[in-house]
């Protein structure tokens, strides 16, 4: 009888490769404090106040707050939007963000804001374009005269294959 192991010839090593991808992201937060809200009520539907521009991921952004709503259909609500406001080419900028309404007295998220902390994924195609919430909070439930709208923004960059 022959050697039982002689049937099993050694196989050559299997070629194995590996690749991975990395997507670059930049994340930051901006707090826009609205003081004397009671003086802004009645400025008109479609009129807004905006934060100072802030930079995330190489682009310029603003928070826009519409005390009397951004359109007639949502006139019973205050609205909030994130807007891209740089002068760069109008290529799509992929983002994930939240807009949350926070009480200034304790920094907690306002319980009556339907949209606070809802994660939005969108692609900003044009400079000046805004995405957000026409129904950010019912005007009748916004009793504070001073509050903060916080934007947590992640700009999603290019994916690199390694």
DSSP file (Angstrom, degrees, kcal/mol; ACC not computed):
  #  RESIDUE AA STRUCTURE BP1 BP2  ACC     N-H-->O    O-->H-N    N-H-->O    O-->H-N    TCO  KAPPA ALPHA  PHI   PSI    X-CA   Y-CA   Z-CA
    1    1 A X              0   0    0      0, 0.0     2,-0.1     0, 0.0     3,-0.1   0.000 360.0 360.0 360.0 143.1    0.0    0.0    0.0
    2    2 A X        -     0   0    0      1,-0.1     2,-0.4     2,-0.0     3,-0.0  -0.275 360.0 -73.8 -87.1 176.6    1.2    3.4   -0.8
    3    3 A X    >   -     0   0    0      1,-0.2     3,-1.4    -2,-0.1     4,-0.3  -0.567  35.8-146.2 -71.3 124.0    1.4    6.5    1.4
    4    4 A X  G >  S+     0   0    0     -2,-0.4     3,-1.0     1,-0.3     4,-0.3   0.802  96.7  58.0 -64.1 -29.5   -2.1    7.9    1.9
    5    5 A X  G >  S+     0   0    0      1,-0.2     3,-0.9     2,-0.2    -1,-0.3   0.605  84.5  80.7 -77.5 -10.6   -0.8   11.4    2.0
    6    6 A X  G <  S+     0   0    0     -3,-1.4    -1,-0.2     1,-0.2    -2,-0.2   0.719  82.5  64.3 -71.1 -17.9    0.7   11.1   -1.5
    7    7 A X  G <  S+     0   0    0     -3,-1.0     2,-1.2    -4,-0.3    -1,-0.2   0.769  90.6  72.0 -71.4 -25.8   -2.8   11.7   -3.1
    8    8 A X  S <  S-     0   0    0     -3,-0.9     2,-0.2    -4,-0.3    -1,-0.2  -0.724  72.9-166.0 -98.3  91.2   -2.9   15.2   -1.6
    9    9 A X        -     0   0    0     -2,-1.2     2,-0.2     1,-0.1    -3,-0.0  -0.501  34.2 -98.5 -73.9 144.7   -0.4   17.2   -3.6
   10   10 A X        -     0   0    0     -2,-0.2     2,-0.2     1,-0.1    -1,-0.1  -0.467  39.9-136.1 -64.5 127.7    0.4   20.5   -2.1
   11   11 A X        -     0   0    0     -2,-0.2     3,-0.1     1,-0.1    -1,-0.1  -0.599  22.2-106.4 -85.4 146.7   -1.6   23.3   -3.7
   12   12 A X        -     0   0    0     -2,-0.2    -1,-0.1     1,-0.1     0, 0.0  -0.379  50.1 -86.4 -66.3 152.3    0.1   26.5   -4.7
   13   13 A X        -     0   0    0      1,-0.1     2,-0.3    -3,-0.0    -1,-0.1  -0.301  46.1-114.1 -60.2 142.8   -0.8   29.4   -2.5
   14   14 A X        -     0   0    0     -3,-0.1     2,-0.3     1,-0.1    -1,-0.1  -0.606  26.5-118.8 -79.6 133.5   -4.0   31.3   -3.5
   15   15 A X        -     0   0    0     -2,-0.3     2,-0.4     1,-0.0    -1,-0.1  -0.570  35.8-169.9 -71.3 133.5   -3.5   34.8   -4.7
   16   16 A X        -     0   0    0     -2,-0.3     2,-0.3     2,-0.0    -3,-0.0  -0.989   6.9-173.7-130.7 134.3   -5.4   37.1   -2.4
   17   17 A X        -     0   0    0     -2,-0.4     2,-0.3     2,-0.0    -2,-0.0  -0.807   4.1-161.9-123.0 166.8   -6.1   40.8   -2.9
   18   18 A X        +     0   0    0     -2,-0.3     2,-0.3   144,-0.1    -2,-0.0  -0.996  11.0 169.6-148.2 140.5   -7.6   43.5   -0.7
   19   19 A X        -     0   0    0     -2,-0.3     2,-0.3     2,-0.0   142,-0.0  -0.963   5.4-177.5-143.9 163.6   -9.1   46.9   -1.3
   20   20 A X        -     0   0    0     -2,-0.3   142,-3.9     2,-0.0     2,-0.4  -0.963  16.3-134.0-152.3 166.1  -11.1   49.4    0.7
   21   21 A X  E     -A  161   0A   0     -2,-0.3     2,-0.4   140,-0.3   140,-0.2  -0.961   9.4-162.8-128.3 149.8  -12.7   52.7    0.4
   22   22 A X  E     -A  160   0A   0    138,-2.5   138,-3.2    -2,-0.4     2,-0.6  -0.998   6.9-155.0-130.3 128.2  -12.7   55.8    2.6
   23   23 A X  E     -A  159   0A   0     -2,-0.4     2,-0.3   136,-0.3   136,-0.2  -0.919  18.3-134.4-105.8 124.2  -15.2   58.6    2.3
   24   24 A X  E     +     0   0A   0    134,-2.1   133,-3.9    -2,-0.6     2,-0.3  -0.582  29.5 177.3 -78.1 133.4  -14.0   61.9    3.6
   25   25 A X  E     -A  156   0A   0     -2,-0.3     2,-0.4   131,-0.2   131,-0.2  -0.964  19.5-158.4-133.4 153.7  -16.4   63.8    5.8
   26   26 A X  E     -A  155   0A   0    129,-1.9   129,-2.8    -2,-0.3     2,-0.4  -0.997  14.7-171.1-130.6 127.8  -16.3   67.1    7.7
   27   27 A X  E     +A  154   0A   0     -2,-0.4     2,-0.3   127,-0.2   127,-0.2  -0.951  14.4 150.5-123.8 138.7  -18.6   67.7   10.6
   28   28 A X  E     -A  153   0A   0    125,-2.2   125,-2.8    -2,-0.4     2,-0.4  -0.968  30.4-132.2-154.6 166.3  -19.3   70.8   12.6
   29   29 A X  E     -A  152   0A   0     -2,-0.3     2,-0.4   123,-0.2   123,-0.2  -0.946  12.8-165.5-124.2 146.8  -22.1   72.5   14.6
   30   30 A X  E     -A  151   0A   0    121,-2.3   121,-2.8    -2,-0.4     2,-0.5  -1.000   7.4-153.5-132.4 133.4  -23.4   76.1   14.4
   31   31 A X  E     -A  150   0A   0     -2,-0.4     2,-0.6   119,-0.2   119,-0.2  -0.932   6.4-167.9-109.0 122.4  -25.6   77.7   17.0
   32   32 A X  E     -A  149   0A   0    117,-2.7   117,-2.9    -2,-0.5     2,-0.5  -0.931  10.3-156.4-111.0 108.8  -27.9   80.6   15.9
   33   33 A X  E     -A  148   0A   0     -2,-0.6     2,-0.6   115,-0.2   115,-0.3  -0.750   1.5-157.4 -91.4 127.3  -29.4   82.4   18.8
   34   34 A X  E     -A  147   0A   0    113,-3.2   113,-1.9    -2,-0.5     2,-0.4  -0.921  13.9-171.5-103.7 116.6  -32.6   84.3   18.1
   35   35 A X  E     +A  146   0A   0     -2,-0.6   111,-0.2   111,-0.2     4,-0.0  -0.855  65.0  16.4-110.4 145.2  -33.1   87.1   20.7
   36   36 A X    >>  +     0   0    0    109,-0.7     3,-1.6    -2,-0.4     4,-0.6   0.925  67.7 171.3  59.9  48.0  -36.3   89.2   21.0
   37   37 A X  H >> S+     0   0    0    108,-2.6     3,-1.7    -3,-0.3     4,-1.3   0.856  70.3  67.1 -53.7 -37.7  -38.4   86.7   19.0
   38   38 A X  H 34 S+     0   0    0      1,-0.3    -1,-0.3     2,-0.2    -2,-0.1   0.787  97.2  54.2 -58.2 -27.3  -41.5   88.7   20.0
   39   39 A X  H <4 S+     0   0    0     -3,-1.6    -1,-0.3     1,-0.2    -2,-0.2   0.678 104.7  54.5 -80.0 -17.2  -40.3   91.6   17.9
   40   40 A X  H X< S+     0   0    0     -3,-1.7     3,-1.6    -4,-0.6    -2,-0.2   0.725  82.4 103.2 -87.0 -23.6  -39.9   89.4   14.8
   41   41 A X  T 3< S+     0   0    0     -4,-1.3    27,-0.1     1,-0.3    26,-0.0  -0.354  82.7  27.7 -60.4 136.9  -43.4   88.1   14.9
   42   42 A X  T 3  S+     0   0    0     -2,-0.0    -1,-0.3     2,-0.0     3,-0.1   0.511  77.7 122.4  90.4   4.9  -45.5   89.8   12.2
   43   43 A X  S <  S-     0   0    0     -3,-1.6    -2,-0.1     1,-0.2     5,-0.1   0.715  80.1 -98.4 -73.5 -17.2  -42.6   90.5    9.8
   44   44 A X    >   -     0   0    0     -4,-0.2     3,-1.7     3,-0.1    24,-0.4  -0.046  36.1 -67.5 117.0 146.4  -44.5   88.6    7.1
   45   45 A X  T 3  S+     0   0    0      1,-0.2    25,-0.2    22,-0.1    24,-0.1  -0.411 119.2  21.8 -62.8 135.3  -44.7   85.2    5.5
   46   46 A X  T 3  S+     0   0    0     23,-3.1     2,-0.4     1,-0.3    -1,-0.2   0.364  96.0 115.6  87.3  -4.8  -41.6   84.4    3.4
   47   47 A X    <   -     0   0    0     -3,-1.7    21,-0.5    22,-0.3    -1,-0.3  -0.785  43.6-178.7 -98.9 143.3  -39.4   86.9    5.3
   48   48 A X        -     0   0    0     -2,-0.4     2,-0.3    18,-0.2    18,-0.2  -0.900  28.9-140.1-138.4 161.8  -36.5   85.5    7.3
   49   49 A X  E     -E   65   0B   0     16,-2.3    16,-3.0    -2,-0.3     2,-0.3  -0.913  30.9-155.4-113.6 150.2  -33.6   86.4    9.6
   50   50 A X  E     -E   64   0B   0     -2,-0.3    14,-0.2    14,-0.2     3,-0.1  -0.919  13.1-115.2-132.0 155.2  -30.3   84.5    9.0
   51   51 A X        -     0   0    0     12,-2.5     2,-0.2    -2,-0.3   -19,-0.1  -0.245  47.7 -86.6 -71.7 167.7  -27.3   83.4   10.9
   52   52 A X        -     0   0    0      1,-0.1    11,-0.2    10,-0.1    -1,-0.1  -0.522  60.6 -90.7 -66.9 145.8  -23.9   84.7   10.1
   53   53 A X        -     0   0    0     -2,-0.2     2,-0.3     9,-0.1     9,-0.2  -0.331  47.7-168.4 -60.2 142.8  -22.3   82.5    7.4
   54   54 A X  E     -F   61   0B   0      7,-2.3     7,-2.8    -3,-0.1     2,-0.5  -0.954  15.2-125.4-132.7 154.7  -20.3   79.5    8.8
   55   55 A X  E     +F   60   0B   0     -2,-0.3     2,-0.3     5,-0.2     5,-0.2  -0.850  30.4 162.6-109.5 131.8  -17.9   77.2    7.0
   56   56 A X  E >  S-F   59   0B   0      3,-2.1     3,-1.4    -2,-0.5    98,-0.1  -0.966  73.0  -5.1-143.4 128.0  -18.1   73.4    6.9
   57   57 A X  T 3  S-     0   0    0     -2,-0.3     3,-0.1     1,-0.3   -31,-0.0   0.740 127.8 -56.7  65.8  24.6  -16.3   71.2    4.4
   58   58 A X  T 3  S+     0   0    0      1,-0.3     2,-0.3    97,-0.0    -1,-0.3   0.539 117.4 102.9  84.8   6.4  -15.0   74.1    2.3
   59   59 A X  E <   -F   56   0B   0     -3,-1.4    -3,-2.1    27,-0.1     2,-0.4  -0.859  69.1-122.5-121.2 157.2  -18.5   75.5    1.7
   60   60 A X  E     -F   55   0B   0     -2,-0.3    25,-2.6    -5,-0.2    26,-0.7  -0.827  32.5-178.9-102.8 138.3  -20.4   78.4    3.3
   61   61 A X  E     -FG  54  84B   0     -7,-2.8    -7,-2.3    -2,-0.4     2,-0.3  -0.881  12.3-167.3-133.5 159.2  -23.7   77.9    5.0
   62   62 A X  E     - G   0  83B   0     21,-2.1    21,-2.9    -2,-0.3     2,-0.5  -0.987  20.3-132.1-142.9 151.4  -26.4   79.9    6.9
   63   63 A X  E     - G   0  82B   0     -2,-0.3   -12,-2.5    19,-0.2     2,-0.5  -0.915  24.2-159.1 -97.8 129.8  -29.4   79.0    9.0
   64   64 A X  E     -EG  50  81B   0     17,-2.8    17,-2.4    -2,-0.5     2,-0.5  -0.948   4.1-165.0-112.6 131.0  -32.5   80.9    7.9
   65   65 A X  E     -EG  49  80B   0    -16,-3.0   -16,-2.3    -2,-0.5     2,-0.7  -0.968   5.7-163.3-118.5 125.0  -35.4   81.3   10.4
   66   66 A X  E >   - G   0  79B   0     13,-2.7    13,-2.1    -2,-0.5     3,-1.5  -0.879   1.5-169.4-107.5  97.6  -38.9   82.4    9.1
   67   67 A X  T 3  S+     0   0    0     -2,-0.7    -1,-0.1     1,-0.3   -22,-0.1   0.820  89.7  34.7 -60.2 -32.1  -40.8   83.6   12.2
   68   68 A X  T 3  S-     0   0    0    -21,-0.5    -1,-0.3   -24,-0.4     9,-0.2   0.174 126.2 -90.0-107.9  16.5  -44.1   83.8   10.2
   69   69 A X    <   -     0   0    0     -3,-1.5   -23,-3.1   -22,-0.1   -22,-0.3   0.026  27.1-102.3  93.2 157.8  -43.5   80.8    8.0
   70   70 A X  S    S+     0   0    0     64,-0.2     2,-0.3   -25,-0.2    -1,-0.1   0.634  99.0  14.2 -93.0 -15.6  -41.9   80.4    4.6
   71   71 A X  S >  S-     0   0    0     63,-0.2     3,-0.9    -3,-0.1    -1,-0.1  -0.967  80.3-103.5-152.1 167.5  -45.1   80.1    2.6
   72   72 A X  G >  S+     0   0    0     -2,-0.3     3,-1.5     1,-0.3     4,-0.2   0.844 114.8  62.6 -63.0 -35.1  -48.9   80.7    3.0
   73   73 A X  G 3  S+     0   0    0      1,-0.3    -1,-0.3     2,-0.1     3,-0.2   0.812 113.7  34.3 -61.4 -30.1  -49.6   77.0    3.4
   74   74 A X  G X  S+     0   0    0     -3,-0.9     3,-2.1     1,-0.1    -1,-0.3  -0.071  76.1 129.0-114.9  31.3  -47.5   76.8    6.6
   75   75 A X  T <   +     0   0    0     -3,-1.5    -1,-0.1     1,-0.3    -2,-0.1   0.686  67.6  63.4 -64.8 -17.4  -48.3   80.3    8.0
   76   76 A X  T 3  S+     0   0    0     -3,-0.2    63,-2.3    -4,-0.2    64,-0.5   0.448 101.3  65.2 -83.4   0.9  -49.2   78.8   11.4
   77   77 A X  E <  S- H   0 138B   0     -3,-2.1     2,-0.4    61,-0.3    61,-0.2  -0.884  77.7-128.2-122.7 151.2  -45.6   77.6   11.8
   78   78 A X  E     - H   0 137B   0     59,-3.0    59,-1.6    -2,-0.3    58,-0.7  -0.796  35.3-147.8 -87.7 143.8  -42.2   79.1   12.1
   79   79 A X  E     -G   66   0B   0    -13,-2.1   -13,-2.7    -2,-0.4     2,-0.3  -0.809  14.2-166.1-116.4 154.3  -39.8   77.6    9.6
   80   80 A X  E     +GH  65 133B   0     53,-1.9    53,-3.1    -2,-0.3     2,-0.3  -0.998  10.2 177.1-141.5 138.1  -36.1   76.8    9.6
   81   81 A X  E     -GH  64 132B   0    -17,-2.4   -17,-2.8    -2,-0.3     2,-0.5  -0.969  27.5-133.8-138.9 150.8  -33.8   76.0    6.7
   82   82 A X  E     -GH  63 131B   0     49,-3.0    49,-2.3    -2,-0.3     2,-0.4  -0.929  32.4-169.3 -99.8 129.6  -30.1   75.3    6.1
   83   83 A X  E     -GH  62 130B   0    -21,-2.9   -21,-2.1    -2,-0.5     2,-0.5  -0.956  23.1-133.9-125.5 140.4  -28.9   77.2    3.0
   84   84 A X  E     +G   61   0B   0     45,-1.8    44,-3.5    -2,-0.4   -23,-0.3  -0.807  29.7 171.2 -87.4 127.7  -25.7   77.0    1.0
   85   85 A X        +     0   0    0    -25,-2.6   -24,-0.2    -2,-0.5     2,-0.1   0.134  30.2 114.1-131.4  21.9  -24.5   80.6    0.5
   86   86 A X        -     0   0    0    -26,-0.7   -27,-0.1     1,-0.1    -2,-0.0  -0.404  66.9-124.7 -88.3 172.0  -21.0   80.4   -1.0
   87   87 A X        +     0   0    0     -2,-0.1     3,-0.1    40,-0.1    -1,-0.1   0.176  67.7 124.6 -99.2  16.5  -20.0   81.6   -4.5
   88   88 A X  S    S-     0   0    0      1,-0.2    39,-0.2     3,-0.0    -2,-0.0  -0.267  75.7 -69.2 -74.8 164.4  -18.5   78.2   -5.6
   89   89 A X        -     0   0    0      1,-0.2     2,-2.0    37,-0.1    -1,-0.2  -0.131  51.8-108.4 -52.6 147.3  -19.6   76.3   -8.7
   90   90 A X        +     0   0    0     -3,-0.1     2,-0.2    37,-0.1    -1,-0.2  -0.252  66.9 141.7 -81.3  52.1  -23.1   74.9   -8.4
   91   91 A X        -     0   0    0     -2,-2.0     2,-0.1     1,-0.1    -3,-0.0  -0.566  62.3 -86.2 -85.9 158.7  -22.1   71.3   -8.1
   92   92 A X        -     0   0    0     -2,-0.2     2,-0.5    31,-0.1    33,-0.2  -0.410  36.9-160.3 -67.5 137.4  -24.0   69.0   -5.8
   93   93 A X  E     -B  124   0A   0     31,-1.5    31,-2.6    -2,-0.1     2,-0.3  -0.963  12.3-144.2-120.0 112.1  -22.8   69.0   -2.2
   94   94 A X  E     +BC 123 156A   0     -2,-0.5    62,-2.8    62,-0.5     2,-0.3  -0.601  29.9 169.4 -80.0 131.5  -24.0   65.8   -0.3
   95   95 A X  E     -BC 122 155A   0     27,-2.8    27,-1.7    -2,-0.3     2,-0.4  -0.923  32.5-157.5-138.9 161.1  -24.9   66.5    3.3
   96   96 A X  E     +BC 121 154A   0     58,-2.0    58,-2.9    -2,-0.3     2,-0.3  -0.983  35.5 154.2-132.3 132.8  -26.4   65.0    6.4
   97   97 A X  E     -BC 120 153A   0     23,-2.5    23,-3.1    -2,-0.4     2,-0.3  -0.987  32.0-148.3-154.7 162.7  -27.7   67.5    9.0
   98   98 A X  E     - C   0 152A   0     54,-1.7    54,-1.7    -2,-0.3     2,-0.5  -0.967   6.4-156.8-128.0 150.1  -30.1   68.2   11.8
   99   99 A X  E     - C   0 151A   0     16,-0.4    18,-0.8    19,-0.4    19,-0.4  -0.996  20.8-177.7-121.0 122.3  -31.7   71.4   12.9
  100  100 A X  E     - C   0 150A   0     50,-2.6    50,-3.0    -2,-0.5     2,-0.6  -0.957  23.8-136.5-126.2 143.3  -32.8   71.5   16.5
  101  101 A X  E     - C   0 149A   0     -2,-0.4     9,-3.5    48,-0.2     2,-0.4  -0.852  27.9-170.4 -96.5 121.9  -34.6   74.1   18.5
  102  102 A X  E     -DC 109 148A   0     46,-3.4    46,-2.6    -2,-0.6     2,-0.3  -0.927  22.6-124.5-120.9 138.4  -33.1   74.6   21.9
  103  103 A X  E  >  - C   0 147A   0      5,-2.7     4,-2.3    -2,-0.4     3,-0.3  -0.594  15.6-144.4 -75.9 136.3  -34.3   76.5   24.9
  104  104 A X  T  4 S+     0   0    0     42,-0.9    -1,-0.1    -2,-0.3    43,-0.1   0.805  92.7  65.5 -73.1 -28.1  -31.7   79.1   26.1
  105  105 A X  T  4 S+     0   0    0     41,-0.3    -1,-0.2     1,-0.2    42,-0.0   0.845 128.7   1.2 -66.1 -31.8  -32.6   78.7   29.8
  106  106 A X  T  4 S-     0   0    0     -3,-0.3    -2,-0.2     2,-0.2    -1,-0.2   0.436  90.0-121.3-135.3  -2.7  -31.4   75.0   29.9
  107  107 A X     <  +     0   0    0     -4,-2.3    -3,-0.1     1,-0.2     2,-0.1   0.487  63.9 140.7  76.2   2.1  -30.1   74.1   26.5
  108  108 A X        -     0   0    0     -5,-0.1    -5,-2.7     1,-0.1    -1,-0.2  -0.425  62.8 -94.7 -79.1 153.9  -32.5   71.3   26.1
  109  109 A X  B     -D  102   0A   0     -7,-0.2    -7,-0.3    -2,-0.1     2,-0.3  -0.465  46.4-106.6 -65.8 134.3  -34.3   70.5   22.8
  110  110 A X    >   -     0   0    0     -9,-3.5     3,-1.2    -2,-0.2    -9,-0.2  -0.474  24.4-143.9 -65.1 125.1  -37.7   72.2   22.7
  111  111 A X  T 3  S+     0   0    0     -2,-0.3    -1,-0.1     1,-0.2    -2,-0.1   0.710  93.0  56.4 -68.6 -20.8  -40.3   69.4   23.2
  112  112 A X  T 3  S+     0   0    0     29,-0.2     2,-0.7    26,-0.0    26,-0.4   0.492  77.4 104.0 -92.9  -3.2  -42.9   70.9   20.8
  113  113 A X    <   -     0   0    0     -3,-1.2     3,-0.4     1,-0.2    24,-0.2  -0.707  55.2-162.3 -81.7 116.3  -40.6   71.1   17.7
  114  114 A X  S    S+     0   0    0     -2,-0.7    -1,-0.2    22,-0.5    23,-0.1   0.799  87.2  41.7 -65.6 -29.1  -41.7   68.3   15.4
  115  115 A X  S >  S+     0   0    0     21,-0.9     3,-2.3    20,-0.2   -16,-0.4   0.519  77.4 130.9-102.4  -7.3  -38.5   68.4   13.4
  116  116 A X  T 3  S-     0   0    0     -3,-0.4   -16,-0.3    20,-0.3     3,-0.1  -0.244  85.2  -0.7 -56.2 129.3  -35.8   68.9   16.1
  117  117 A X  T 3  S+     0   0    0    -18,-0.8     2,-0.5     1,-0.2    -1,-0.3   0.577  88.1 147.2  69.0  14.1  -33.0   66.5   15.7
  118  118 A X    <   -     0   0    0     -3,-2.3   -19,-0.4   -19,-0.4     2,-0.4  -0.711  50.4-125.4 -78.5 122.5  -34.5   64.7   12.6
  119  119 A X        -     0   0    0     -2,-0.5     2,-0.4   -21,-0.1   -21,-0.2  -0.545  27.4-165.5 -74.9 126.7  -31.6   63.7   10.4
  120  120 A X  E     -B   97   0A   0    -23,-3.1   -23,-2.5    -2,-0.4     2,-0.5  -0.937   8.1-163.8-114.1 133.5  -31.9   65.0    6.8
  121  121 A X  E     +B   96   0A   0     -2,-0.4     2,-0.3   -25,-0.2   -25,-0.2  -0.979  28.4 148.9-113.4 123.2  -29.8   63.7    3.9
  122  122 A X  E     -B   95   0A   0    -27,-1.7   -27,-2.8    -2,-0.5     2,-0.6  -0.981  44.4-127.5-152.7 164.7  -29.8   65.9    0.9
  123  123 A X  E     -B   94   0A   0     -2,-0.3     2,-0.9   -29,-0.2   -29,-0.2  -0.949  21.3-146.0-117.0 110.3  -27.7   67.1   -2.0
  124  124 A X  E     +B   93   0A   0    -31,-2.6   -31,-1.5    -2,-0.6     3,-0.0  -0.672  23.2 173.7 -78.8 107.9  -27.4   70.9   -2.4
  125  125 A X        +     0   0    0     -2,-0.9     2,-0.4   -33,-0.2    -1,-0.2   0.779  58.7  39.1 -86.4 -29.9  -27.4   71.5   -6.1
  126  126 A X  S >  S-     0   0    0    -33,-0.1     3,-1.4   -42,-0.0   -42,-0.3  -0.922  81.5-111.2-128.3 147.6  -27.5   75.3   -6.2
  127  127 A X  T 3  S+     0   0    0     -2,-0.4   -42,-0.2     1,-0.2     3,-0.1  -0.566 109.3  27.3 -68.2 137.1  -26.0   78.1   -4.3
  128  128 A X  T 3  S+     0   0    0    -44,-3.5    -1,-0.2     1,-0.4     2,-0.1   0.228  90.9 131.2  91.5 -13.6  -28.8   79.8   -2.3
  129  129 A X    <   -     0   0    0     -3,-1.4   -45,-1.8   -45,-0.1     2,-0.4  -0.465  40.4-159.5 -73.2 144.8  -30.8   76.7   -2.2
  130  130 A X  E     -H   83   0B   0    -47,-0.2     2,-0.4    -2,-0.1   -47,-0.2  -0.956  13.4-168.7-128.0 147.0  -32.2   75.7    1.2
  131  131 A X  E     +H   82   0B   0    -49,-2.3   -49,-3.0    -2,-0.4     2,-0.3  -0.989  39.4  90.6-128.4 140.4  -33.5   72.5    2.7
  132  132 A X  E     -H   81   0B   0     -2,-0.4     2,-0.5   -51,-0.3   -51,-0.3  -0.885  68.8 -38.9 174.6-140.2  -35.3   72.4    6.0
  133  133 A X  E >   -H   80   0B   0    -53,-3.1   -53,-1.9    -2,-0.3     3,-0.8  -0.959  18.9-173.1-131.6 115.5  -38.7   72.4    7.7
  134  134 A X  E 3  S+     0   0B   0     -2,-0.5   -64,-0.2     1,-0.3     3,-0.2   0.731  99.6  45.9 -71.4 -22.5  -41.7   74.6    6.8
  135  135 A X  E 3   +     0   0B   0      1,-0.2   -21,-0.4   -55,-0.1    -1,-0.3  -0.313  69.9 142.3-114.4  47.5  -43.3   73.1   10.0
  136  136 A X  E <  S-     0   0B   0     -3,-0.8   -21,-0.9   -58,-0.7   -22,-0.5   0.915  78.5 -19.4 -56.2 -48.6  -40.3   73.6   12.3
  137  137 A X  E    S-H   78   0B   0    -59,-1.6   -59,-3.0   -24,-0.2    -1,-0.2  -0.954  72.3-101.9-159.1 143.9  -42.6   74.5   15.2
  138  138 A X  E >   -H   77   0B   0    -26,-0.4     3,-1.3    -2,-0.3     4,-0.5  -0.482  31.2-133.7 -64.2 133.5  -46.1   75.8   15.6
  139  139 A X  G >  S+     0   0    0    -63,-2.3     3,-1.3     1,-0.3    -1,-0.2   0.867 104.4  59.5 -59.3 -36.2  -45.9   79.5   16.3
  140  140 A X  G 3  S+     0   0    0    -64,-0.5    -1,-0.3     1,-0.3   -63,-0.1   0.727 104.8  50.6 -66.4 -20.7  -48.4   79.2   19.2
  141  141 A X  G <  S+     0   0    0     -3,-1.3     2,-1.1     1,-0.1    -1,-0.3   0.447  87.7  88.1 -96.5  -1.8  -46.1   76.8   21.0
  142  142 A X    <   +     0   0    0     -3,-1.3    -1,-0.1    -4,-0.5    -5,-0.0  -0.761  44.8 150.6 -99.2  90.3  -43.0   79.0   20.7
  143  143 A X        +     0   0    0     -2,-1.1    -1,-0.2     3,-0.0     2,-0.1   0.646  36.4 100.2 -96.3 -18.8  -43.3   81.1   23.9
  144  144 A X        -     0   0    0     -3,-0.2     3,-0.1     1,-0.1    -3,-0.0  -0.413  58.5-153.6 -71.1 145.1  -39.7   81.8   24.6
  145  145 A X  S    S+     0   0    0      1,-0.2  -108,-2.6  -108,-0.1  -109,-0.7   0.563  85.6  38.8 -92.4 -11.0  -38.4   85.2   23.6
  146  146 A X  E    S+A   35   0A   0   -111,-0.2   -42,-0.9  -110,-0.2     2,-0.3  -0.980  72.0 144.1-141.7 126.4  -34.8   83.9   23.2
  147  147 A X  E     -AC  34 103A   0   -113,-1.9  -113,-3.2    -2,-0.4     2,-0.4  -0.933  36.8-121.0-152.5 171.3  -33.9   80.5   21.8
  148  148 A X  E     -AC  33 102A   0    -46,-2.6   -46,-3.4    -2,-0.3     2,-0.6  -0.967   6.5-152.9-124.7 136.3  -31.2   78.8   19.7
  149  149 A X  E     -AC  32 101A   0   -117,-2.9  -117,-2.7    -2,-0.4     2,-0.5  -0.949  21.7-159.8-103.8 119.2  -31.4   76.9   16.5
  150  150 A X  E     -AC  31 100A   0    -50,-3.0   -50,-2.6    -2,-0.6     2,-0.5  -0.858   7.0-163.1-105.2 132.4  -28.6   74.4   16.3
  151  151 A X  E     -AC  30  99A   0   -121,-2.8  -121,-2.3    -2,-0.5     2,-0.6  -0.968   3.9-168.3-114.4 120.5  -27.3   72.9   13.1
  152  152 A X  E     -AC  29  98A   0    -54,-1.7   -54,-1.7    -2,-0.5     2,-0.4  -0.948  22.7-175.2-104.0 114.0  -25.2   69.8   13.2
  153  153 A X  E     -AC  28  97A   0   -125,-2.8  -125,-2.2    -2,-0.6     2,-0.5  -0.928  21.3-172.0-123.1 131.5  -23.9   69.4    9.7
  154  154 A X  E     -AC  27  96A   0    -58,-2.9   -58,-2.0    -2,-0.4     2,-0.6  -0.989  11.3-156.9-118.3 123.0  -21.8   66.7    8.0
  155  155 A X  E     -AC  26  95A   0   -129,-2.8  -129,-1.9    -2,-0.5     2,-0.6  -0.885  14.4-143.0 -97.5 125.2  -20.5   67.4    4.4
  156  156 A X  E     -AC  25  94A   0    -62,-2.8   -62,-0.5    -2,-0.6  -131,-0.2  -0.793  22.6-170.9 -94.9 120.0  -19.7   64.2    2.6
  157  157 A X  E     -     0   0A   0   -133,-3.9     2,-0.1    -2,-0.6    -1,-0.1   0.088  35.6 -43.1 -92.6-156.6  -16.7   64.5    0.4
  158  158 A X  E     -     0   0A   0   -135,-0.1  -134,-2.1     1,-0.1     2,-0.5  -0.374  49.9-126.4 -74.4 149.8  -15.1   62.2   -2.2
  159  159 A X  E     -A   23   0A   0   -136,-0.2     2,-0.5    -3,-0.1  -136,-0.3  -0.854  23.2-157.5 -95.9 130.4  -14.8   58.5   -1.8
  160  160 A X  E     -A   22   0A   0   -138,-3.2  -138,-2.5    -2,-0.5     2,-0.5  -0.927   8.0-142.2-112.0 129.8  -11.2   57.2   -2.3
  161  161 A X  E      A   21   0A   0     -2,-0.5  -140,-0.3  -140,-0.2    -2,-0.0  -0.804 360.0 360.0 -90.7 125.7  -10.5   53.6   -3.2
  162  162 A X              0   0    0   -142,-3.9  -141,-0.2    -2,-0.5    -1,-0.1   0.382 360.0 360.0-106.6 360.0   -7.4   52.3   -1.5
